Amino acid sequence: MDDHSLFTFQDIAYECISLNYKKRPTMDMVVDRIEVALEYHVNRRR
């Protein structure tokens, strides 16, 4: 797994479990960040 992809997943995961619900990302934001992580991963395999 690409390091950038892993760190992207890690960052979004920590944001999702924030005790302050106002700091939690929306589902649209989560999807966007996962798509970015996928791009990192796919581009690494080329």
Secondary structure, DSSP 8 states (H G I E B T S, - for coil): --HHHHHHHHHHHHHHT-SSGGGS--HHHHHHHHHHHHHHHHHHT-
